[in-house]
Amino acid sequence: MDRFIIAMAGGFGGIAPGLIDKAHGLQSGEVAKWLANGDDLFIPILCGVGAMLLFFLIGCAVALIYRETVLSKAMILGIGAPALIMAAAAAGGKGGAPVDVTGVENAPWISRAYAQDTSSPNKAFDLTVKSVPGDTDCSSCAVQIIGKDNRLMAVQQLDPAAGETVITVPEGADSIVFSGSNTNSVSVDVRQIAEPSTTPSSKPVIDIGRDRNYWNDVQRSLGNKSVQPFDFNVTVQK
């Protein structure tokens, strides 16, 4: 059979899983969510089209490499390789990813926080989290305090109206996880923000915002369905 037709059959197989995913996303509102959260609609659309083109070319190549002569088998071969890529992307999805926070006034202070004795639990302290006042997109943003044994110690919602929330971080806390709607959660090590001194008047402050990250569109187009359009950015003040 003509190699061009075989290649087209393999290419169609390559984009078939993506077409099903896009159809489901249109019905569920997932596609609308990603398009609504972008300043430039061209970028997320380009990411989706680019991923589909990549899968199409992979499907074509696989069908031709195996010298398939039956259309149905060529299409099945085309489905195989892109499906493996999508499965790998989904398995590598990020959630609660640890980050290095940035010190505004004195970056070396963060390094000194790491120098403390990690065998002893962190002392309890009050943490002020500042966000954009009136940010309705973060009305569901929350802070989770995780202990060293991965135990949930406390949960508190951010106050989007005031733009400032005071959180009591209990003794023995290991990490602070920020989560929110349409936003990838991020984990911050308590040692990066805990005040090494015992001065009760000193209270660390975190500025937190949400940024649209178009790399997330690429990951979503490649099959990582757990990724969200926005990322948190975290900045520590002293």
C-alpha positions in Angstrom: 0.0 0.0 0.0 1.2 3.5 -0.6 3.6 4.6 2.1 2.0 8.1 2.3 -1.4 6.6 3.2 0.3 4.3 5.7 2.1 7.3 7.2 -1.2 9.3 7.4 -2.9 6.3 9.2 0.0 6.2 11.7 -0.2 10.0 12.1 -4.0 9.8 12.8 -3.3 7.2 15.4 -0.7 9.5 17.0 -3.2 12.3 17.5 -6.2 10.1 18.3 -5.6 10.2 22.1 -5.1 13.9 22.0 -8.3 14.4 20.0 -10.2 12.4 22.6 -8.6 14.4 25.4 -9.5 17.8 23.7 -13.1 16.7 23.1 -13.4 15.7 26.8 -11.8 19.0 27.8 -14.3 21.0 25.7 -17.2 19.2 27.4 -15.9 19.5 30.9 -14.8 23.1 30.6 -11.1 22.3 31.1 -10.1 23.9 27.8 -12.1 27.1 28.6 -10.3 27.3 31.9 -6.9 27.3 30.3 -7.9 29.8 27.6 -9.5 32.1 30.1 -6.4 32.4 32.2 -4.0 33.5 29.5 -3.2 37.1 28.5 -2.4 35.8 25.0 -4.7 33.1 23.7 -2.3 32.4 20.9 0.3 30.8 23.2 -1.9 28.0 24.8 -3.5 27.3 21.4 0.0 27.1 19.8 1.1 24.7 22.6 -1.9 22.4 21.9 -1.3 22.5 18.1 2.4 21.9 18.6 1.9 18.8 20.7 -0.6 17.4 18.3 1.8 18.0 15.4 4.5 16.2 17.4 2.3 13.2 18.1 1.3 13.1 14.4 4.9 13.0 13.2 5.8 10.4 15.7 2.8 8.2 14.6 3.9 8.7 11.0 7.5 7.7 11.7 6.6 4.6 13.7 4.2 3.3 11.0 6.9 3.8 8.3 9.8 2.4 10.4 7.8 -0.9 11.0 7.0 -1.0 7.3 3.3 -1.7 8.1 1.0 -2.4 5.1 -2.3 -2.7 6.9 -4.1 0.6 7.7 -5.6 -0.5 10.9 -2.3 -1.9 12.2 -0.5 1.3 11.2 -3.0 3.4 13.2 -2.5 1.1 16.2 1.2 1.6 15.9 0.7 5.3 15.7 -1.3 5.3 18.9 1.4 3.5 20.9 4.4 5.9 20.9 2.5 9.1 21.8 0.5 7.3 24.4 3.8 6.3 26.1 4.9 10.0 26.1 1.6 11.1 27.6 1.8 8.4 30.2 5.4 9.5 31.1 4.3 13.2 31.3 1.4 12.3 33.6 3.7 10.2 35.8 6.1 13.2 36.1 3.4 15.6 37.1 4.4 18.1 39.8 2.4 18.8 42.9 3.6 20.5 46.1 6.9 21.0 44.4 9.6 22.4 46.8 11.0 25.8 46.0 13.8 28.0 47.1 12.3 31.2 48.5 13.9 34.6 47.7 14.9 37.0 50.4 14.1 40.6 49.5 16.4 42.6 51.8 19.0 40.1 52.9 19.3 36.9 50.9 22.2 35.5 53.0 19.8 35.3 55.9 18.1 32.4 54.2 21.4 30.5 54.1 21.9 31.1 57.8 18.5 29.6 58.4 19.8 26.4 56.9 22.7 26.3 59.2 20.6 25.7 62.3 20.5 22.3 63.9 18.1 20.2 61.9 17.9 17.6 64.5 15.9 19.9 66.8 12.3 20.9 65.9 11.6 24.4 64.7 10.1 26.7 67.4 6.6 27.9 67.0 6.3 31.3 65.3 3.8 33.6 63.6 4.1 34.0 59.9 2.4 36.8 57.9 1.4 35.9 54.4 0.7 38.9 52.1 -1.2 38.5 48.9 -2.8 40.9 46.5 -5.8 42.6 48.3 -9.1 41.7 46.7 -7.6 38.9 44.6 -10.8 36.9 43.9 -8.8 34.3 42.0 -7.2 33.3 45.3 -10.4 33.1 47.3 -9.7 29.4 47.7 -6.0 29.7 48.4 -4.9 27.8 51.5 -1.9 27.2 53.6 -1.2 23.7 55.0 1.4 23.1 57.7 3.1 19.7 57.4 5.2 18.0 60.1 8.4 16.0 59.8 6.4 12.8 59.7 4.4 14.2 56.7 1.5 14.7 59.1 -1.0 17.6 58.5 -0.7 19.9 61.5 -2.9 22.8 60.5 -4.8 24.3 57.5 -5.7 28.0 57.1 -7.4 29.9 54.3 -5.8 33.1 53.0 -7.8 36.2 53.4 -8.1 37.7 49.8 -10.1 40.7 51.0 -7.5 42.0 53.5 -4.5 40.7 51.5 -2.8 39.7 54.7 -3.1 36.6 56.8 -1.3 35.8 60.0 -0.6 32.1 60.5 0.8 30.4 63.6 3.3 27.8 62.6 3.5 25.2 65.4 6.6 23.7 66.8 8.0 20.8 64.8 6.6 22.0 61.5 8.7 20.9 58.5 7.1 22.5 55.5 4.4 25.0 54.4 2.3 24.1 51.4 0.4 26.8 49.4 -2.5 25.6 47.3 -5.2 27.2 45.3 -7.7 26.9 42.5 -6.1 26.6 39.0 -2.7 26.9 40.7 0.1 24.3 41.2 0.8 23.8 44.9 4.2 24.7 46.2 6.0 23.6 49.3 8.4 25.8 51.3 10.8 24.4 53.9 10.1 26.0 57.3 13.9 26.4 57.8 14.0 28.9 55.0 11.6 31.3 56.7 11.9 30.5 60.4 13.6 33.3 62.4 16.9 31.7 63.8 16.8 34.1 66.8 14.4 33.8 69.7 13.4 37.4 69.5 9.6 37.3 70.0 9.0 40.6 68.2 10.6 39.3 65.0 8.0 37.8 62.6 8.9 36.6 59.1 6.7 37.8 56.3 6.0 36.1 53.0 4.8 37.8 49.8 2.9 35.3 47.6 1.5 35.8 44.2 0.3 33.8 41.2 1.9 33.9 37.8 0.6 32.5 34.5 3.2 30.0 33.3 2.9 28.9 29.7 5.3 26.0 30.3 2.4 24.5 32.1 0.5 24.6 28.8 3.2 22.5 27.1 3.1 20.0 29.9 -0.7 19.8 29.7 -0.6 19.4 26.0 1.9 16.5 26.3 -0.5 14.7 28.6 0.2 15.9 32.2 -3.4 16.5 33.3 -2.5 17.2 36.9 -0.7 20.5 36.1 -2.6 23.8 36.4 -2.2 27.1 34.5 -0.8 29.2 37.4 2.3 28.9 39.6 2.8 30.4 43.0 5.8 32.7 43.5 7.1 33.1 47.0 9.3 35.9 48.4 10.5 36.2 52.0 10.9 39.5 53.7 12.8 40.2 56.8 
